[in-house]
Every structure is written in C-alpha cells, then in structure tokens.
C-alpha cells in the first residue's frame, strides 16, 4: 500500500486530521474552585503530547491540541465539549475532573460520537462506549481502602464526609454498604457545597461522636479550609484518633492545604509521586523539568498523563483515527511505561490497576504503607452496591 493511500484511508474520518497533523482537545477547569485540582491534569496531558510528538507523533502525524476552560461550571463543560467535537472536529478529548462535569459532557460525546479520556477516580456505575476511564472506579479505591483500615487499624466506626455532588454521595453509599457488610458502623454522614469553607460545626460533631475513621471525599478548594480547621480544633492526625482516610486529597491538593495541616492523614489511591519504580522516576523528572521543580504530581495528574499514550496505542493498533475503530482497538491495550506501573484497558473501558495506601508527610508527599498484591479488575457495576 502506498503512503498516499494510507494517508487517504486515515483521512476518511471527517476529523481534524491532515497528512501532517491531528487535532485533539484538552478540557479542564483552569479557573474556579476546581482549578486547584485540574491544573495538574492539563500539565500532564501537554507533557504526554509533547513526548509523543518528539518520538514521531501518532501514525506519522504531530498532535496539535485545542485547550478549553470548563471554568468549574458544568454547563460550560458541555458547551465546550460540543465546540471541540462539532466545530474543531478533534480526534479525542482529554478532560473533565468532577463527575458532575463528566455527566454534563457525556450526552454530547455520545451524540456526536467523540472519545473522552477521563482521568479522575470516580464512583463507577457508568460505562460508555465513548469514554476511557483512566482513573479508578469506586470498588478499586474505596473497598480496598476500607478493608485496609479495618485490617491494619482495627477500625470499627466511620464518619462519612463529602462535597455535595454525585461522586462523594455515590462513593459514600458504596462505602456505607461495605461498612454494613463488615458488621461495622457509620456514626455520621454530611455533605457540603463545592467551595464551602466553614467546617467547624461538623468538626464539633466528629469530636462528640469519636469515630475511629473520618472517611473524607471533600474536593477542590474546600480541602484547604477543612484540614486547617481540623488541625485548629485540636485533631492531631499523626495520633490517628480519629484516623483520617481520604479518597480525594492528592499531592496537588496538599500543595494548597500545606503539608503541616494534613500530616498523618491516609489516602487510598492508585498512584503517589513517591512510588519507586523506573517509569515513575523518569516521569517525575520529565514533569519537573517541564513545569518547575516545586511542582507536585498527584493521582489524577498521573492518570491524565496516561490518556494520550493510551489513545496513541489504540490509534496505532486500529491504523486509523476513526473513533469507532479506536474504540474497537482499545480493550486489551497495555501500557508497560505507566508511572504507576503496568495498566491494561478492560473491555468495560476502565483500567486494571493496583490500589495503594499512602500516609501524608509534612513535606507534602505520601509514604506508601500498603499496596495490593495484584492488579484489581475494574467492576463499575458491583453486585449489591448499586
């Protein structure tokens, strides 16, 4: 087959693909309450694209990106995703952070047959032919985290605390069912709006009820207020009474909170910057060289970095940028170069991955204290948890 006919075949997609370039979208909040969390994803996606381009691109084409700001506003995410797919005709979009933003764009991606690479750990209970979920779903993150705190710390009582939208509410529903199954007890459950900064009343309730574990899924800028107020109220997380187990505070958030305000808390994630493997050491070095020495890398940032690489692998396996062909090629794609270690796309469009528990240190990094022996199979629709 001649090079010309190969180019012609690739160009039948109707997407923004020329003989030399292919356009993709980056869609995250770089303004508003979620910017503290999402900026790292933008940096990771840009780094991956630059590295892919330096290595020859995808099917011989250089990747060009069009970046849009979701502005921490869900209707804006929907509007921007429509622009990227209809007007810009991008071949893929790397984006969203909150489940609310993902739910807002999902009908758009399904209507216009776009492909979204979504990087955030999330509540599960979803599977779309138009999304590759590069973060963990709830059973991978929550069940393993609760099992660890029960086994390792003999926890028996839990206080569930989250921001008020779909991810924390559904995550806590799954957590509550698992805690019930283990014959243990939830002694409180509270939700606060995104951007909320007054946590003193709930901290007083926590002190009154004395749970073994504060299970926290507070997101974005609210974390700064929550952890500072916890410390100011005399809760010393290094003493683990109560123990704080978060599923939402990555190194990115600690940068805003301050390591001294979160020291001693535990997090259940699949990735921490402190992981000691060659892939991660090279990734952290490249990330700091590109974005500055004082930068930190959290779980979602790493999962965002996987997006362009997984897309490249699927496009090359398909021999085309066509979304239907890329979708068909995606299950079984393996990435041996992932900073978290080896990952693989499941037929349900989620990734097989390990779960790790990290303990926050004063310097803003996590010390890994536990990891699952095997990769955990993603199960977005767990029986008995829906």
TAZI-V167875 format. One record per residue. N is the residue number from 1. RES is the residue in one letter. SS is DSSP state (helix for helix, strand for strand, loop for the rest). PSI is psi in degrees with one decimal (* if undefined). Layout:
# TAZI-V167875
n->[N/N]
res->[RES/RES]
ss->[SS/SS]
psi->[PSI/PSI]
This chain:
# TAZI-V167875
n->[1/2/3/4/5/6/7/8/9/10/11/12/13/14/15/16/17/18/19/20/21/22/23/24/25/26/27/28/29/30/31/32/33/34/35/36/37/38/39/40/41/42/43/44/45/46/47/48/49/50/51/52/53/54/55/56/57/58/59/60/61/62/63/64/65/66/67/68/69/70/71/72/73/74/75/76/77/78/79/80/81/82/83/84/85/86/87/88/89/90/91/92/93/94/95/96/97/98/99/100/101/102/103/104/105/106/107/108/109/110/111/112/113/114/115/116/117/118/119/120/121/122/123/124/125/126/127/128/129/130/131/132/133/134/135/136/137/138/139/140/141/142/143/144/145/146/147/148/149/150/151/152/153/154/155/156/157/158/159/160/161/162/163/164/165/166/167/168/169/170/171/172/173/174/175/176/177/178/179/180/181/182/183/184/185/186/187/188/189/190/191/192/193/194/195/196/197/198/199/200/201/202/203/204/205/206/207/208/209/210/211/212/213/214/215/216/217/218/219/220/221/222/223/224/225/226/227/228/229/230/231/232/233/234/235/236/237/238/239/240/241/242/243/244/245/246/247/248/249/250/251/252/253/254/255/256/257/258/259/260/261/262/263/264/265/266/267/268/269/270/271/272/273/274/275/276/277/278/279/280/281/282/283/284/285/286/287/288/289/290/291/292/293/294/295/296/297/298/299/300/301/302/303/304/305/306/307/308/309/310/311/312/313/314/315/316/317/318/319/320/321/322/323/324/325/326/327/328/329/330/331/332/333/334/335/336/337/338/339/340/341/342/343/344/345/346/347/348/349/350/351/352/353/354/355/356/357/358/359/360/361/362/363/364/365/366/367/368/369/370/371/372/373/374/375/376/377/378/379/380/381/382/383/384/385/386]
res->[X/X/X/X/X/X/X/X/X/X/X/X/X/X/X/X/X/X/X/X/X/X/X/X/X/X/X/X/X/X/X/X/X/X/X/X/X/X/X/X/X/X/X/X/X/X/X/X/X/X/X/X/X/X/X/X/X/X/X/X/X/X/X/X/X/X/X/X/X/X/X/X/X/X/X/X/X/X/X/X/X/X/X/X/X/X/X/X/X/X/X/X/X/X/X/X/X/X/X/X/X/X/X/X/X/X/X/X/X/X/X/X/X/X/X/X/X/X/X/X/X/X/X/X/X/X/X/X/X/X/X/X/X/X/X/X/X/X/X/X/X/X/X/X/X/X/X/X/X/X/X/X/X/X/X/X/X/X/X/X/X/X/X/X/X/X/X/X/X/X/X/X/X/X/X/X/X/X/X/X/X/X/X/X/X/X/X/X/X/X/X/X/X/X/X/X/X/X/X/X/X/X/X/X/X/X/X/X/X/X/X/X/X/X/X/X/X/X/X/X/X/X/X/X/X/X/X/X/X/X/X/X/X/X/X/X/X/X/X/X/X/X/X/X/X/X/X/X/X/X/X/X/X/X/X/X/X/X/X/X/X/X/X/X/X/X/X/X/X/X/X/X/X/X/X/X/X/X/X/X/X/X/X/X/X/X/X/X/X/X/X/X/X/X/X/X/X/X/X/X/X/X/X/X/X/X/X/X/X/X/X/X/X/X/X/X/X/X/X/X/X/X/X/X/X/X/X/X/X/X/X/X/X/X/X/X/X/X/X/X/X/X/X/X/X/X/X/X/X/X/X/X/X/X/X/X/X/X/X/X/X/X/X/X/X/X/X/X/X/X/X/X/X/X/X/X/X/X/X/X/X/X/X/X/X/X]
ss->[loop/loop/helix/helix/helix/helix/helix/helix/helix/helix/helix/helix/helix/loop/loop/loop/strand/loop/loop/loop/strand/strand/strand/strand/strand/strand/strand/strand/loop/loop/loop/loop/loop/loop/helix/helix/helix/helix/helix/helix/helix/helix/helix/helix/helix/helix/helix/helix/helix/helix/helix/helix/helix/helix/loop/loop/loop/strand/loop/loop/strand/strand/strand/strand/strand/strand/strand/strand/strand/loop/loop/loop/loop/helix/helix/helix/helix/helix/helix/helix/helix/helix/helix/helix/helix/helix/helix/loop/loop/loop/loop/loop/strand/strand/strand/loop/loop/loop/helix/helix/helix/helix/helix/helix/helix/helix/helix/helix/helix/helix/helix/helix/loop/loop/loop/strand/strand/strand/loop/loop/loop/loop/loop/loop/loop/loop/loop/loop/loop/loop/strand/strand/strand/loop/loop/loop/loop/helix/helix/helix/helix/helix/helix/helix/helix/helix/helix/helix/helix/helix/helix/helix/helix/loop/loop/loop/strand/strand/strand/strand/strand/strand/strand/loop/loop/helix/helix/helix/helix/helix/helix/helix/helix/helix/helix/helix/helix/helix/helix/helix/helix/loop/loop/loop/strand/strand/strand/strand/strand/strand/strand/strand/loop/loop/loop/loop/loop/loop/loop/helix/helix/helix/helix/helix/helix/helix/helix/helix/helix/loop/loop/loop/strand/strand/strand/strand/strand/loop/loop/loop/loop/helix/helix/helix/helix/helix/helix/helix/helix/helix/helix/helix/loop/loop/loop/loop/helix/helix/helix/loop/loop/loop/strand/strand/strand/strand/loop/loop/loop/loop/helix/helix/helix/helix/helix/helix/helix/loop/helix/helix/helix/helix/loop/loop/loop/strand/strand/strand/strand/loop/loop/loop/loop/loop/loop/loop/loop/helix/helix/helix/helix/helix/helix/helix/helix/helix/helix/helix/helix/helix/helix/loop/loop/loop/loop/loop/loop/loop/helix/helix/helix/helix/helix/helix/helix/helix/helix/helix/helix/helix/helix/helix/helix/helix/helix/helix/helix/helix/loop/loop/loop/loop/helix/helix/helix/helix/helix/helix/helix/helix/loop/loop/loop/strand/strand/loop/loop/loop/loop/loop/loop/loop/strand/strand/strand/loop/loop/loop/loop/strand/strand/strand/strand/loop/loop/strand/strand/strand/strand/strand/loop/loop/loop/loop/loop/strand/strand/strand/strand/strand/strand/loop/loop/loop/loop/strand/loop/loop/loop/loop/loop/loop/loop/loop/loop/loop]
psi->[131.5/159.9/-35.8/-42.8/-29.3/-46.2/-41.5/-43.4/-43.7/-33.9/4.0/3.0/-23.3/6.2/172.8/71.9/126.3/-174.7/-19.9/-23.6/159.4/135.9/138.6/166.0/146.9/122.2/97.4/168.1/116.3/2.4/161.4/-176.4/-24.7/-4.5/-33.7/-34.2/-35.1/-17.4/-39.2/-34.6/-42.3/-45.6/-41.6/-43.4/-40.1/-40.5/-47.0/-43.9/-43.1/-41.4/-41.0/-43.7/-41.5/-26.5/11.4/-1.8/-155.8/123.0/41.4/8.5/143.8/139.7/129.0/138.1/147.9/119.5/133.6/152.1/116.9/-15.7/29.8/28.4/119.4/-41.2/-32.6/-40.0/-45.4/-44.4/-44.2/-35.8/-36.9/-42.3/-47.5/-40.6/-44.6/-47.1/-48.7/-17.4/45.5/151.5/-24.1/159.2/133.7/114.2/-176.6/162.4/-63.6/156.1/-31.4/-40.6/-38.3/-43.9/-33.1/-36.4/-19.5/-48.5/-30.5/-46.2/-38.2/-37.2/-43.7/9.9/53.2/172.6/120.1/132.3/110.8/121.9/-5.1/141.4/139.8/-179.4/-6.1/-151.3/31.9/145.9/118.6/141.2/-13.2/10.6/136.0/121.6/105.9/-7.6/178.7/150.5/170.9/-41.3/-32.0/-37.2/-47.2/-50.0/-43.7/-36.9/-44.9/-42.5/-41.3/-47.2/-28.8/-45.3/-46.9/-30.0/3.1/38.3/141.5/-24.7/143.5/142.2/118.5/127.9/126.7/169.3/157.0/79.4/-173.9/-43.2/-53.7/-38.5/-45.0/-38.0/-43.0/-29.3/-43.7/-42.7/-45.6/-43.9/-38.4/-40.8/-41.8/-45.0/-34.4/-1.5/23.5/-175.0/136.9/122.2/-2.0/152.5/122.6/150.7/145.4/147.7/153.8/136.0/-3.9/141.5/2.3/97.3/6.6/-36.4/-40.9/-32.8/-37.8/-40.8/-41.6/-43.7/-34.4/-41.8/-13.5/55.9/154.3/-34.5/130.3/112.6/104.5/129.6/43.3/136.9/164.2/-150.7/-23.4/-27.4/-35.1/-50.1/-45.4/-50.0/-34.7/-39.8/-34.7/-48.5/-42.8/-28.2/2.6/11.6/111.0/105.0/-19.9/-20.6/-10.6/24.2/92.7/160.2/135.5/123.8/111.2/147.4/13.4/-9.1/105.2/-179.7/-30.9/-45.3/-36.5/-32.4/-38.4/-34.6/-37.3/124.4/-34.9/-20.4/-8.5/1.4/130.8/-18.3/153.6/149.9/141.3/113.1/175.9/-14.7/139.7/147.3/-28.1/0.6/135.2/82.1/160.0/-41.5/-47.8/-38.4/-40.4/-40.2/-48.1/-41.9/-47.2/-39.3/-44.9/-37.2/-36.2/-38.9/0.1/146.9/-28.3/6.9/151.3/161.2/120.6/179.7/-49.4/-34.9/-44.9/-42.7/-33.2/-36.6/-31.9/-28.9/-59.3/-34.3/-41.1/-38.4/-46.4/-45.6/-40.0/-41.3/-44.0/-34.2/-38.4/-24.4/21.2/155.4/-7.6/127.9/-41.6/-40.7/-37.5/-41.7/-46.4/-34.7/-14.3/-47.0/134.0/-10.8/131.0/147.2/105.1/-10.0/6.6/135.8/-32.2/-10.4/-153.8/133.9/160.1/138.4/123.7/155.5/-23.0/11.3/8.8/172.1/139.2/132.2/164.9/158.5/139.6/151.2/128.7/149.7/126.6/134.2/163.7/-27.7/5.6/1.2/164.8/140.1/122.5/121.1/-10.2/143.8/148.5/145.5/-36.3/163.1/141.5/127.7/131.6/136.4/79.4/-15.2/67.4/135.1/132.4/-2.1/2.7/*]
